[in-house]
């Protein structure tokens, strides 16, 4: 990705405008979209003004801007979903503002047939697979933007900026741990400030998750309130551990340890 690559005028307006102000709307409780225990198989947001301030929630799939424009502002809490899409059908623009807390996604699409805007201002966004921004060449949707602000934290296995997409970073930390950051023809990437690391995994997910899980035990009740005291890389690793570490992963990690010590 070229540093300070020129942005198209429309992309500049969308990126800067969305960074400076989120959509103004009445406040709706994000928790109302979930059932008992904070779980929902599918989330479809067709209203502006949902807010998440605390609690822990999980969903199978999430679409913000499905049949009508939708927006979610996250100021705290934890939200985990397998698939995550902003702007699904034409005219149903989707907006997500991450101002605190943590968001975990498996694959994320920022802009499908409508515009998608993701403002990563603070907090943590971990994406375990592909983060795709904008439609590919030949698409007719408006431009879509993923913007990382001064204290934003992003970790994704892969990032692809398509022809109708813009990635903009004005600070914070972004880690691409799968080694693939691609800006397709017509797409725009701008690294104005902050740190962007594109690297292969030096440790397996199992070993890394085990190590960070140990850290979470030591932090105890201080987590996640102490996120601001951790480095971006450690904080992202902690979110990864919470999202992926389970008994199956632990078993594989223990097998690796025994093999290494044999």
matplotlib code that plots the C-alpha trace (Angstrom):
import matplotlib.pyplot as plt

x = [0.0, 1.4, 1.6, -0.4, -1.8, -4.2, -7.9, -10.7, -12.8, -15.9, -13.8, -12.3, -15.7, -17.0, -13.9, -13.5, -17.2, -17.8, -14.8, -16.0, -19.6, -21.8, -25.3, -27.6, -30.6, -32.6, -30.9, -32.0, -30.8, -28.7, -29.5, -33.1, -32.1, -30.9, -32.7, -32.1, -28.4, -27.4, -27.5, -29.3, -28.8, -29.3, -29.2, -30.7, -30.5, -32.8, -32.9, -30.5, -29.3, -28.7, -26.1, -24.1, -22.6, -22.1, -22.7, -21.6, -23.5, -23.1, -24.7, -24.5, -24.7, -25.1, -26.2, -26.4, -28.3, -30.4, -33.7, -33.2, -30.3, -29.0, -26.3, -24.8, -22.5, -20.5, -19.1, -18.4, -19.2, -18.3, -19.9, -19.0, -20.5, -19.5, -20.4, -20.6, -22.0, -22.6, -24.9, -26.5, -29.2, -29.1, -30.1, -29.7, -26.4, -24.8, -22.7, -20.7, -18.9, -16.5, -15.8, -15.0, -15.3, -14.5, -15.9, -15.0, -15.9, -15.0, -15.4, -16.5, -17.9, -17.9, -20.3, -22.1, -24.8, -25.0, -22.4, -20.7, -18.8, -16.8, -15.2, -12.7, -12.1, -11.2, -11.7, -10.7, -11.9, -10.6, -11.5, -10.4, -10.7, -11.2, -12.0, -13.4, -14.0, -16.2, -17.5, -15.2, -14.6, -17.9, -19.9, -22.5, -22.6, -21.4, -17.9, -17.3, -14.8, -13.0, -11.3, -8.9, -8.7, -6.0, -6.5, -8.2, -7.1, -7.7, -6.5, -7.4, -6.0, -6.5, -7.7, -8.8, -9.7, -11.8, -12.5, -15.3, -13.4, -11.2, -9.0, -7.8, -5.6, -5.0, -3.5, -3.8, -2.6, -3.6, -2.2, -2.7, -1.5, -2.2, 0.3, -2.2, -3.1, -4.4, -5.5, -7.3, -7.4, -9.5, -9.3, -7.7, -5.4, -4.1, -1.7, -1.4, -0.4, -0.2, 1.2, 0.3, 1.9, 1.6, 3.2, 2.9, 2.0, 5.2, 3.2, 0.3, -3.1, -3.3, 0.0, -0.7, -4.1, -2.8, -0.2, -2.6, -5.2, -2.6, -2.3, -6.1, -6.0, -3.4, -5.5, -8.6, -11.4, -9.3, -10.1, -11.5, -11.3, -7.6, -7.6, -6.2, -3.2, -2.1, -0.2, -2.2, -0.7, -1.3, -4.9, -5.7, -4.2, -6.4, -9.5, -8.3, -7.9, -11.4, -12.9, -11.1, -9.8, -11.8, -11.3, -10.5, -7.9, -6.5, -6.0, -4.1, -2.0, -1.1, -0.3, 2.1, 3.7, 4.2, 5.7, 8.1, 9.3, 9.6]
y = [0.0, 3.4, 5.9, 9.1, 8.0, 10.6, 10.1, 10.6, 13.7, 11.6, 9.3, 12.3, 13.7, 10.3, 9.5, 12.9, 13.5, 10.1, 10.6, 14.0, 13.1, 10.0, 10.0, 12.0, 10.0, 8.9, 6.4, 2.8, 0.0, -2.5, -5.1, -5.1, -7.0, -10.0, -12.8, -14.2, -14.6, -11.9, -14.2, -13.9, -16.0, -13.1, -9.3, -7.0, -3.2, -1.0, 2.0, 4.8, 5.3, 2.0, 2.2, -0.4, 0.7, -2.4, -6.1, -9.1, -10.1, -12.7, -13.2, -15.6, -12.9, -9.2, -6.8, -3.1, -1.3, -4.2, -3.0, 0.6, 2.7, 1.5, 2.6, 1.3, 3.2, 1.1, 2.9, -0.2, -3.8, -6.8, -7.8, -11.0, -12.1, -14.5, -12.4, -8.6, -6.5, -2.7, -1.6, -4.7, -3.7, -0.6, 2.5, 0.9, 2.5, 1.1, 2.8, 1.5, 3.6, 1.9, 4.3, 1.8, -1.8, -4.7, -6.0, -9.5, -10.6, -13.6, -11.9, -8.3, -6.6, -2.8, -1.9, -4.4, -2.9, 0.2, 2.4, 1.2, 3.3, 2.0, 4.4, 2.7, 5.6, 3.6, 0.2, -3.0, -4.6, -8.2, -9.8, -13.4, -13.7, -11.3, -7.6, -6.5, -2.8, -1.6, -3.4, -4.9, -3.3, -2.9, -2.4, 0.4, 1.0, 4.3, 4.5, 2.7, 3.5, 1.9, 4.6, 4.1, 7.1, 8.3, 5.5, 2.9, -0.8, -3.2, -6.7, -8.8, -11.8, -10.2, -6.8, -6.2, -2.6, -3.0, -0.5, 1.2, 1.2, 3.4, 2.4, 5.5, 5.5, 8.7, 7.0, 4.0, 0.5, -1.9, -5.5, -7.7, -11.0, -13.1, -11.2, -10.0, -6.3, -5.7, -2.5, -3.4, -1.2, 1.9, 1.3, 3.8, 3.4, 6.2, 5.7, 9.3, 8.4, 5.5, 2.0, -0.6, -4.0, -6.6, -9.9, -13.6, -15.3, -16.1, -18.4, -20.6, -19.3, -22.1, -21.2, -17.5, -17.8, -20.0, -17.3, -14.5, -16.5, -16.7, -12.9, -12.6, -14.8, -12.5, -9.4, -10.9, -8.4, -5.6, -6.9, -5.3, -2.0, -2.0, -2.1, 1.4, 0.4, -2.3, -1.9, -2.2, -5.6, -7.1, -5.7, -7.2, -10.5, -10.5, -10.0, -12.8, -15.1, -14.3, -14.9, -18.1, -19.9, -23.0, -26.6, -27.8, -25.0, -25.7, -29.4, -28.6, -26.1, -28.7, -31.2, -28.7, -28.1, -31.8, -32.3, -29.4, -30.8, -34.4]
z = [0.0, -1.0, 1.8, 1.4, -1.9, -3.3, -2.5, -4.9, -4.0, -3.2, -1.0, 0.8, 1.6, 2.8, 4.9, 6.5, 7.0, 8.7, 10.9, 12.2, 12.9, 13.2, 11.9, 14.3, 15.4, 18.4, 20.7, 20.4, 22.7, 20.7, 23.4, 22.2, 19.1, 21.1, 22.9, 26.4, 27.1, 24.6, 21.5, 18.1, 15.0, 12.7, 13.2, 10.7, 11.5, 9.5, 11.8, 12.7, 16.2, 17.9, 20.7, 22.6, 25.9, 28.0, 28.1, 25.9, 22.8, 20.0, 16.6, 13.8, 11.1, 11.3, 8.5, 9.3, 6.5, 5.1, 3.8, 5.0, 6.3, 9.7, 12.2, 15.3, 17.7, 20.2, 23.2, 25.3, 25.8, 23.6, 20.4, 18.4, 15.1, 12.4, 9.3, 9.4, 6.5, 6.2, 3.4, 1.9, -0.6, -2.8, -0.8, 2.6, 3.7, 6.8, 9.4, 12.4, 14.9, 17.3, 20.1, 22.9, 23.8, 21.4, 18.2, 16.9, 13.4, 11.3, 7.9, 7.3, 4.2, 4.3, 1.5, -0.7, -2.9, -0.7, 0.9, 4.1, 6.5, 9.5, 11.9, 14.2, 16.6, 19.7, 21.2, 19.3, 16.1, 15.5, 12.1, 11.8, 8.0, 5.1, 5.6, 2.2, 1.6, -1.2, -4.3, -6.9, -10.4, -12.3, -9.2, -9.1, -5.3, -3.7, -2.3, 1.0, 3.7, 6.6, 8.7, 11.6, 14.0, 16.4, 19.0, 16.9, 16.9, 14.0, 13.5, 10.5, 8.7, 5.3, 4.0, 0.4, -0.7, -3.9, -6.7, -4.8, -1.5, 0.6, 3.6, 5.6, 8.7, 10.7, 13.7, 15.9, 15.2, 12.4, 12.2, 9.1, 10.5, 7.4, 5.3, 2.6, 2.3, -1.3, -2.9, -6.2, -9.2, -8.5, -4.7, -2.4, 0.5, 2.7, 5.7, 7.1, 10.6, 13.1, 12.6, 9.9, 10.2, 7.5, 8.6, 8.7, 11.9, 13.9, 16.3, 15.6, 16.7, 19.3, 20.9, 20.7, 22.2, 25.1, 26.0, 25.9, 27.9, 30.6, 30.6, 30.9, 34.0, 35.5, 34.7, 36.3, 36.9, 35.5, 32.0, 29.8, 31.7, 31.4, 27.6, 27.4, 29.5, 27.1, 23.8, 20.7, 19.8, 23.3, 23.4, 20.0, 21.1, 24.2, 22.0, 19.7, 22.7, 24.0, 20.5, 19.6, 22.7, 23.6, 24.7, 21.2, 20.7, 24.2, 23.3, 20.1, 22.0, 24.7, 21.9, 20.4, 23.8, 24.4, 21.0, 21.5, 24.8, 23.7]

ax = plt.figure().add_subplot(projection="3d")
ax.plot(x, y, z, "-o")
ax.set_aspect("equal")
plt.show()
